[in-house]
């Protein structure tokens, strides 16, 4: 049996703890694709209201909105909120 090592990418932002509806999050990197239990996810570093930098995977609705507002190149999203 082959075991695959899982790589930790850090702490994830939690809705209701690190941010709430209406909170402003600032995108800190262009994201990276990570293979997980549920397939490939694009994980971004974001600054939460406390100022901490945490990981966040946007749902497809949020990603579509970000593409509409900032364009399809995630490098252009850095620094945006």
C-alpha positions as CSV (number, residue, x, y, z in Angstrom):
1,X,0.0,0.0,0.0
2,X,1.3,3.4,-0.9
3,X,0.8,6.3,1.5
4,X,0.9,9.9,0.2
5,X,2.3,12.6,2.4
6,X,-0.1,15.5,2.9
7,X,1.5,18.9,3.0
8,X,0.1,21.5,5.4
9,X,-0.4,24.9,3.7
10,X,-1.1,26.7,6.9
11,X,-4.1,27.9,8.9
12,X,-7.4,28.6,7.1
13,X,-9.6,31.6,7.7
14,X,-12.9,30.6,9.4
15,X,-16.2,32.3,8.7
16,X,-17.7,33.4,12.0
17,X,-14.4,33.4,13.8
18,X,-11.9,35.3,11.6
19,X,-14.5,37.2,9.5
20,X,-18.2,37.7,9.2
21,X,-20.6,38.6,6.4
22,X,-19.7,42.1,5.3
23,X,-16.0,41.9,6.6
24,X,-13.3,43.2,4.3
25,X,-10.6,40.7,3.3
26,X,-7.5,41.8,1.4
27,X,-6.1,39.3,-1.1
28,X,-2.3,39.0,-0.4
29,X,-1.2,36.6,-3.2
30,X,-2.2,35.3,-6.6
31,X,-3.2,31.9,-5.2
32,X,-2.0,28.4,-5.8
33,X,-3.8,25.2,-6.8
34,X,-3.7,22.5,-4.2
35,X,-5.0,19.0,-4.5
36,X,-7.2,18.1,-1.6
37,X,-9.8,15.6,-0.5
38,X,-12.5,17.2,-2.7
39,X,-10.3,17.8,-5.8
40,X,-8.2,20.8,-6.8
41,X,-8.8,24.0,-5.0
42,X,-7.3,27.5,-5.5
43,X,-6.1,28.7,-2.2
44,X,-5.4,32.4,-1.6
45,X,-3.6,34.2,1.3
46,X,-5.9,36.8,2.7
47,X,-5.6,39.4,5.5
48,X,-8.6,39.0,7.8
49,X,-9.9,42.0,9.8
50,X,-7.6,41.3,12.7
51,X,-4.6,41.7,10.3
52,X,-3.6,38.1,10.4
53,X,-2.7,36.4,7.1
54,X,-4.7,33.2,6.6
55,X,-5.6,30.8,3.7
56,X,-9.0,31.0,2.0
57,X,-10.6,29.0,-0.8
58,X,-13.3,31.1,-2.5
59,X,-16.4,29.3,-3.7
60,X,-17.2,29.4,-7.4
61,X,-19.7,32.2,-7.0
62,X,-17.1,34.4,-5.3
63,X,-14.4,33.5,-7.9
64,X,-16.8,34.4,-10.7
65,X,-17.5,37.8,-9.0
66,X,-13.8,38.4,-8.6
67,X,-13.2,37.7,-12.3
68,X,-16.0,40.1,-13.3
69,X,-14.6,42.9,-11.1
70,X,-10.8,42.4,-11.3
71,X,-10.3,40.3,-14.5
72,X,-9.2,36.7,-15.0
73,X,-5.5,37.1,-14.0
74,X,-5.3,36.4,-10.3
75,X,-2.0,38.3,-10.0
76,X,-4.0,41.5,-10.6
77,X,-6.1,40.7,-7.6
78,X,-3.2,41.1,-5.1
79,X,-4.0,44.0,-2.7
80,X,-7.6,44.1,-3.6
81,X,-10.5,43.7,-1.1
